[in-house]
Amino acid sequence: MMSESTETGIKNLKWIAKAGMILIKLNDRTLIDSLDQGWDQTEDHRGFYEQTVNIHRDVESVLKKCPDIKNIRWLGDLREEHFEPFEHDNCDENDRFLSEASAFLYFEVFIPKSERAYAFEVRYHEKVIEKAHVIYNGALFLAFAETTDEISTTLFGQEIREFLARKLVSANWQATIVPPCPLHPDISVSVSPDFQRSSVTEDEEGDIAVLLPVSEASNPVDFFEYFLFDNSFSISHFVSVCTTEQRAEIISRSIENIVHSLTGSYAELIALPWYRLLSKLRLMKKSREMALSLQMQCNDFAKCRLALRRRKEDFSPQAAGPWNETDFRAYFYEHLNEPGLSISEIRETVKHMTDIVSQRYLQYFTVFAALVGGIVGAIITNIPFIYTVFSKWLKN
């Protein structure tokens, strides 16, 4: 908080802030079914909204039990209203997340240096931020702390994120960090009597600097609540796009693994001598199955990359509109990248291998079937003779 409230005696102040996203993942099937019933029972979905508010109050209760969290309060009213669910493209099909709240929950946290998640990285810093303020709405959080040039802000955002993820645990739900969080810019807010008006600038690394005159910074909590609320829609959209980017990256690694295995099977198949028909047929069958799986993965990757390209353009300078007119927009646009994987080259290579495998598979299968069919036919034809020989052998 501000140490002096009057403009006449105020000193220069500076805060450092970090934003992130922690979703509340519901893991109790009874609770999920109850929410679904609450949505379906009435046209206004009142039962669903009531239960959603109750879960947010449960989040508040869990945080109140943590001894390192103080002064919890809502910065507004919890209202029973609808929010669109977060679009998470890299979650499991049956995952269910809590919708964001209509108000931000404010609290203060204390994280001793000895209890850091990244204790090794900060142990050589004499002064690190241990006390911070947090505002959180069940999805987005923003943590801020008063700082000076002597205080290290190393891993400040990551420490707050890990701290909240550890504390936000219940029998019915748990915290989920998304996607991991790509919101790396530092948000610095400086207050000085020398500033005549507020300004927001962004440097080449995407860090955001806010300069505030004393008259506009009487309460930092109010400012950061406004800042996060003003940027929340575009932040949520950006993080959602990042889950698409992550999914595309995961699929690309899967494609690389399948191509590696398929190439190995193809080389092994070519090296086998012609008379090892059974081994060749097994390898051919395995190769055909891998080729089909690869084709499906390539299709999924192409869809993800197309979606990523389209959604990234929402943040381009040419597409600037009221919904994405945000202090983070330039960083968002530069951050998103398409995975560097050429699907066309992979498909050409796989087509060459599978064409050869398919042709040989049919040839060998035909030969193998003919041999087996001939042997079986010969046995059936000579059953009386075989029976006679076998009977005499038994008598002897």
C-alpha positions as CSV (number, residue, x, y, z in Angstrom):
1,M,0.0,0.0,0.0
2,M,1.0,3.6,-0.4
3,S,3.0,4.8,2.7
4,E,1.8,8.4,2.5
5,S,-1.6,9.3,1.3
6,T,-1.3,13.0,0.8
7,E,0.1,14.4,-2.5
8,T,2.2,17.1,-0.7
9,G,4.4,14.7,1.2
10,I,4.4,11.7,-1.1
11,K,7.6,10.1,-2.1
12,N,8.3,8.3,-5.4
13,L,6.9,4.8,-5.4
14,K,7.2,1.8,-7.7
15,W,5.3,-1.5,-8.0
16,I,6.2,-4.5,-10.0
17,A,3.3,-6.8,-11.2
18,K,2.9,-10.1,-13.0
19,A,-0.2,-11.6,-14.5
20,G,-1.1,-15.2,-15.0
21,M,-3.9,-17.8,-15.3
22,I,-4.8,-20.5,-12.9
23,L,-8.0,-22.4,-13.6
24,I,-10.1,-24.3,-11.1
25,K,-10.5,-27.8,-12.4
26,L,-13.5,-29.6,-11.0
27,N,-12.7,-33.2,-10.1
28,D,-15.8,-34.3,-8.3
29,R,-18.3,-36.1,-10.6
30,T,-21.2,-35.5,-8.3
31,L,-20.5,-31.7,-8.4
32,I,-20.2,-31.7,-12.2
33,D,-23.5,-33.6,-12.6
34,S,-25.2,-31.2,-10.2
35,L,-24.0,-28.2,-12.2
36,D,-25.3,-29.8,-15.4
37,Q,-28.7,-30.4,-13.7
38,G,-28.7,-26.8,-12.4
39,W,-28.2,-25.6,-16.0
40,D,-31.0,-27.8,-17.4
41,Q,-33.6,-27.5,-14.7
42,T,-34.8,-23.9,-15.5
43,E,-34.6,-21.6,-18.5
44,D,-32.7,-18.9,-16.6
45,H,-30.1,-21.5,-15.4
46,R,-30.4,-20.1,-11.9
47,G,-29.3,-23.3,-10.2
48,F,-26.1,-23.4,-12.2
49,Y,-25.2,-19.8,-11.3
50,E,-26.0,-20.4,-7.6
51,Q,-23.6,-23.3,-7.5
52,T,-20.9,-21.5,-9.4
53,V,-21.0,-18.7,-6.8
54,N,-20.8,-21.2,-4.0
55,I,-17.7,-22.8,-5.5
56,H,-16.1,-19.4,-5.7
57,R,-16.9,-18.9,-2.0
58,D,-15.4,-22.3,-1.4
59,V,-12.2,-21.0,-3.1
60,E,-12.3,-18.0,-0.7
61,S,-12.7,-20.4,2.3
62,V,-9.7,-22.5,1.2
63,L,-7.5,-19.4,0.9
64,K,-8.6,-18.2,4.3
65,K,-7.3,-21.3,6.0
66,C,-3.8,-20.7,4.7
67,P,-1.7,-19.0,7.4
68,D,0.4,-17.2,4.8
69,I,-2.6,-15.4,3.3
70,K,-4.1,-12.4,5.1
71,N,-6.8,-9.7,4.6
72,I,-9.0,-11.5,2.1
73,R,-11.9,-9.6,0.7
74,W,-14.0,-9.3,-2.5
75,L,-13.5,-6.2,-4.6
76,G,-17.1,-6.2,-5.7
77,D,-20.2,-8.4,-5.5
78,L,-20.4,-12.0,-6.5
79,R,-23.3,-12.0,-8.9
80,E,-25.1,-14.9,-10.4
81,E,-24.3,-14.2,-14.1
82,H,-22.9,-16.0,-17.1
83,F,-19.3,-16.0,-18.3
84,E,-18.1,-17.9,-21.4
85,P,-15.9,-20.8,-20.4
86,F,-12.2,-20.6,-21.1
87,E,-11.3,-22.2,-24.4
88,H,-8.7,-24.8,-23.5
89,D,-7.5,-26.6,-26.6
90,N,-5.0,-28.9,-24.8
91,C,-7.1,-30.3,-22.0
92,D,-8.7,-33.8,-21.9
93,E,-12.1,-34.1,-23.4
94,N,-13.9,-34.7,-20.1
95,D,-12.1,-31.9,-18.1
96,R,-14.4,-29.3,-16.6
97,F,-13.3,-25.9,-15.3
98,L,-15.0,-23.3,-13.1
99,S,-16.2,-20.1,-14.9
100,E,-14.6,-16.9,-13.7
101,A,-16.2,-14.9,-11.0
102,S,-18.0,-11.6,-11.4
103,A,-15.6,-9.9,-8.9
104,F,-11.9,-10.2,-8.0
105,L,-10.8,-11.7,-4.7
106,Y,-8.1,-9.6,-3.1
107,F,-5.6,-11.0,-0.5
108,E,-2.0,-10.5,0.7
109,V,0.5,-13.4,0.6
110,F,3.8,-14.0,2.4
111,I,6.3,-16.4,0.8
112,P,9.4,-16.8,3.0
113,K,12.6,-17.1,1.0
114,S,13.3,-20.5,2.6
115,E,10.0,-21.9,1.3
116,R,10.3,-20.9,-2.4
117,A,9.4,-23.3,-5.2
118,Y,12.6,-22.0,-6.9
119,A,14.7,-21.7,-3.8
120,F,17.9,-22.6,-5.5
121,E,17.5,-19.8,-8.1
122,V,16.9,-17.0,-5.5
123,R,19.1,-18.2,-2.7
124,Y,22.0,-15.9,-3.7
125,H,19.8,-12.8,-3.8
126,E,20.0,-11.0,-0.4
127,K,16.7,-9.1,-1.0
128,V,13.8,-10.8,-2.8
129,I,10.1,-10.0,-2.7
130,E,8.4,-12.0,0.1
131,K,5.2,-10.1,0.6
132,A,2.8,-9.4,-2.3
133,H,-0.8,-8.5,-3.1
134,V,-2.9,-10.6,-5.3
135,I,-6.2,-10.2,-7.1
136,Y,-7.9,-13.3,-8.6
137,N,-11.2,-14.2,-10.2
138,G,-11.0,-17.9,-10.4
139,A,-9.1,-17.7,-13.7
140,L,-6.9,-14.7,-14.0
141,F,-4.6,-13.4,-11.3
142,L,-2.4,-10.4,-11.0
143,A,0.2,-10.1,-8.2
144,F,2.0,-6.9,-7.4
145,A,4.5,-5.7,-4.8
146,E,6.1,-2.5,-3.8
147,T,9.8,-2.6,-4.9
148,T,13.0,-0.6,-5.1
149,D,16.2,-0.9,-7.0
150,E,17.7,-3.0,-4.2
151,I,15.0,-5.6,-4.2
152,S,15.3,-8.5,-6.7
153,T,12.2,-9.4,-8.6
154,T,13.7,-12.7,-9.9
155,L,11.0,-15.3,-10.5
156,F,8.4,-13.1,-8.7
157,G,5.6,-14.2,-11.0
158,Q,6.5,-17.8,-11.1
159,E,6.7,-18.0,-7.3
160,I,3.3,-16.5,-6.9
161,R,1.9,-18.9,-9.5
162,E,3.4,-22.0,-7.8
163,F,2.3,-20.7,-4.4
164,L,-1.3,-20.3,-5.5
165,A,-1.3,-23.7,-7.3
166,R,-0.2,-25.4,-4.0
167,K,-2.8,-23.7,-1.9
168,L,-5.8,-23.9,-4.2
169,V,-6.7,-27.5,-3.4
170,S,-10.0,-28.9,-2.3
171,A,-11.8,-32.3,-2.2
172,N,-13.9,-31.1,-5.1
173,W,-11.5,-29.2,-7.3
174,Q,-7.8,-28.4,-7.8
175,A,-5.7,-25.6,-9.4
176,T,-4.5,-26.0,-13.0
177,I,-1.8,-23.8,-14.4
178,V,-2.4,-22.8,-18.0
179,P,-0.9,-23.4,-20.4
180,P,2.1,-23.1,-18.7
181,C,1.6,-19.4,-18.4
182,P,3.1,-17.4,-21.3
183,L,2.5,-14.0,-19.7
184,H,6.1,-13.0,-19.1
185,P,6.1,-9.2,-19.4
186,D,7.0,-7.2,-16.3
187,I,4.4,-4.6,-15.5
188,S,6.0,-1.7,-13.6
189,V,4.0,1.1,-12.2
190,S,5.8,4.3,-11.1
191,V,4.2,7.1,-9.1
192,S,5.7,10.5,-8.7
193,P,4.7,14.1,-8.1
194,D,6.7,14.9,-11.2
195,F,4.3,13.1,-13.6
196,Q,1.6,15.4,-14.9
197,R,-0.5,12.7,-16.6
198,S,-0.6,8.9,-16.9
199,S,1.2,7.1,-19.7
200,V,1.7,3.5,-20.8
201,T,4.7,2.4,-22.8
202,E,6.1,-1.0,-24.0
203,D,9.7,-1.8,-24.6
204,E,11.3,-4.2,-27.1
205,E,11.0,-7.2,-24.7
206,G,7.3,-6.6,-24.2
207,D,7.6,-5.2,-20.7
208,I,5.0,-2.6,-19.8
209,A,5.8,0.6,-17.9
210,V,3.0,2.7,-16.4
211,L,3.7,6.2,-15.2
212,L,1.1,7.7,-12.8
213,P,0.7,11.1,-11.2
214,V,-0.1,11.0,-7.5
215,S,-3.7,12.0,-8.1
216,E,-4.4,8.8,-10.0
217,A,-2.6,6.4,-7.6
218,S,-4.2,6.9,-4.2
219,N,-5.0,3.2,-4.0
220,P,-2.8,0.7,-5.9
221,V,-5.4,-2.1,-5.4
222,D,-8.0,-0.1,-7.3
223,F,-5.5,0.6,-10.1
224,F,-4.4,-3.0,-10.6
225,E,-8.0,-4.2,-10.4
226,Y,-8.9,-1.8,-13.2
227,F,-5.8,-2.7,-15.2
228,L,-6.5,-6.4,-15.0
229,F,-10.3,-6.0,-15.7
230,D,-9.5,-3.7,-18.7
231,N,-7.1,-6.3,-20.2
232,S,-8.8,-9.5,-19.0
233,F,-10.7,-10.4,-22.2
234,S,-7.6,-10.1,-24.5
235,I,-5.4,-11.9,-21.9
236,S,-7.9,-14.8,-21.7
237,H,-8.0,-15.0,-25.5
238,F,-4.2,-14.9,-25.8
239,V,-3.7,-17.7,-23.2
240,S,-6.4,-19.8,-25.0
241,V,-4.5,-19.4,-28.3
242,C,-1.3,-20.5,-26.4
243,T,-3.0,-23.8,-25.6
244,T,-3.6,-24.3,-29.3
245,E,0.1,-23.5,-29.9
246,Q,1.1,-26.0,-27.2
247,R,-1.2,-28.7,-28.7
248,A,0.3,-28.2,-32.1
249,E,3.8,-28.5,-30.6
250,I,2.8,-31.7,-28.8
251,I,1.3,-33.2,-32.0
252,S,4.5,-32.2,-34.0
253,R,6.6,-34.1,-31.5
254,S,4.3,-37.1,-31.9
255,I,4.6,-36.9,-35.7
256,E,8.4,-36.9,-35.4
257,N,8.4,-40.0,-33.2
258,I,6.1,-41.9,-35.6
259,V,8.2,-40.9,-38.6
260,H,11.3,-42.1,-36.8
261,S,9.7,-45.5,-36.0
262,L,8.2,-45.8,-39.4
263,T,11.5,-45.2,-41.1
264,G,13.2,-47.8,-38.8
265,S,10.5,-50.4,-39.7
266,Y,10.9,-49.6,-43.4
267,A,14.7,-50.0,-43.2
268,E,14.3,-53.3,-41.3
269,L,11.8,-54.5,-43.9
270,I,14.1,-53.8,-46.8
271,A,17.0,-55.6,-45.1
272,L,15.0,-58.8,-44.4
273,P,15.8,-61.7,-46.9
274,W,12.9,-62.7,-49.2
275,Y,12.3,-66.1,-47.5
276,R,11.4,-64.6,-44.1
277,L,7.8,-64.1,-45.2
278,L,6.2,-64.1,-41.8
279,S,8.6,-61.4,-40.4
280,K,8.0,-59.3,-43.5
281,L,4.3,-59.6,-43.2
282,R,4.4,-58.5,-39.6
283,L,6.6,-55.5,-40.3
284,M,4.4,-54.5,-43.3
285,K,1.2,-54.7,-41.1
286,K,2.9,-52.6,-38.4
287,S,4.1,-50.1,-40.9
288,R,0.7,-49.7,-42.5
289,E,-0.8,-49.1,-39.0
290,M,1.8,-46.5,-38.2
291,A,1.2,-44.8,-41.5
292,L,-2.5,-44.5,-40.8
293,S,-1.8,-43.1,-37.3
294,L,0.7,-40.7,-38.9
295,Q,-1.9,-39.5,-41.4
296,M,-4.4,-38.8,-38.5
297,Q,-1.8,-36.9,-36.6
298,C,-0.9,-34.8,-39.6
299,N,-4.5,-33.9,-40.1
300,D,-4.8,-32.8,-36.5
301,F,-1.6,-30.8,-36.8
302,A,-2.9,-29.1,-39.9
303,K,-6.1,-28.1,-38.2
304,C,-4.2,-26.8,-35.1
305,R,-1.8,-24.8,-37.2
306,L,-4.7,-23.3,-39.3
307,A,-6.5,-22.3,-36.1
308,L,-3.3,-20.9,-34.6
309,R,-2.6,-18.8,-37.7
310,R,-6.1,-17.4,-37.8
311,R,-6.3,-16.6,-34.0
312,K,-2.8,-15.0,-34.0
313,E,-4.0,-12.5,-36.6
314,D,-6.5,-11.2,-34.1
315,F,-3.6,-9.5,-32.4
316,S,-1.9,-8.2,-35.5
317,P,-1.5,-4.4,-35.8
318,Q,-3.7,-4.5,-38.8
319,A,-6.5,-6.2,-36.9
320,A,-6.6,-3.8,-34.0
321,G,-10.1,-3.3,-32.7
322,P,-11.9,-2.3,-29.5
323,W,-11.8,-5.8,-28.1
324,N,-8.0,-6.3,-28.5
325,E,-6.9,-2.7,-27.9
326,T,-4.7,-3.7,-25.0
327,D,-1.4,-2.9,-23.5
328,F,-0.2,-6.4,-24.2
329,R,-1.3,-6.7,-27.8
330,A,2.2,-6.2,-29.4
331,Y,3.7,-8.8,-27.0
332,F,0.9,-11.3,-27.8
333,Y,1.4,-11.0,-31.5
334,E,5.2,-11.5,-31.4
335,H,5.0,-14.3,-28.8
336,L,2.8,-16.7,-30.9
337,N,4.7,-18.9,-33.3
338,E,3.8,-21.7,-35.6
339,P,5.7,-25.0,-35.0
340,G,8.4,-25.4,-37.7
341,L,7.2,-28.7,-39.2
342,S,6.7,-29.3,-43.0
343,I,3.7,-31.5,-43.3
344,S,3.9,-31.7,-47.1
345,E,7.5,-33.1,-47.0
346,I,6.5,-35.7,-44.4
347,R,3.5,-36.8,-46.4
348,E,5.6,-37.2,-49.5
349,T,8.1,-39.3,-47.7
350,V,5.4,-41.4,-46.0
351,K,3.5,-41.9,-49.3
352,H,6.7,-43.2,-51.0
353,M,7.3,-45.7,-48.1
354,T,3.7,-46.8,-47.8
355,D,3.2,-47.3,-51.6
356,I,6.2,-49.7,-51.6
357,V,5.0,-51.4,-48.4
358,S,1.5,-51.8,-49.6
359,Q,2.6,-53.2,-53.0
360,R,4.9,-55.7,-51.3
361,Y,2.4,-56.5,-48.6
362,L,-0.2,-57.5,-51.3
363,Q,2.4,-59.5,-53.2
364,Y,3.8,-61.3,-50.2
365,F,0.3,-61.9,-48.8
366,T,-0.8,-63.3,-52.1
367,V,2.2,-65.6,-52.3
368,F,1.8,-66.6,-48.6
369,A,-1.9,-67.3,-49.1
370,A,-1.2,-69.3,-52.2
371,L,1.4,-71.4,-50.4
372,V,-0.8,-71.9,-47.4
373,G,-3.8,-72.6,-49.6
374,G,-1.8,-75.2,-51.6
375,I,-0.6,-77.0,-48.5
376,V,-4.1,-77.0,-46.9
377,G,-5.6,-78.2,-50.2
378,A,-3.0,-81.0,-50.6
379,I,-3.7,-82.2,-47.0
380,I,-7.5,-82.2,-47.6
381,T,-7.1,-84.1,-50.9
382,N,-4.9,-86.7,-49.3
383,I,-6.8,-87.2,-46.1
384,P,-7.7,-90.9,-46.9
385,F,-4.1,-91.8,-47.7
386,I,-2.8,-90.0,-44.6
387,Y,-5.5,-91.7,-42.4
388,T,-4.4,-95.2,-43.8
389,V,-0.7,-94.5,-43.2
390,F,-1.4,-93.2,-39.7
391,S,-3.6,-96.2,-38.8
392,K,-1.0,-98.7,-39.8
393,W,1.7,-96.8,-37.9
394,L,-0.5,-97.0,-34.7
395,K,-1.0,-100.8,-35.2
396,N,2.7,-101.4,-35.5
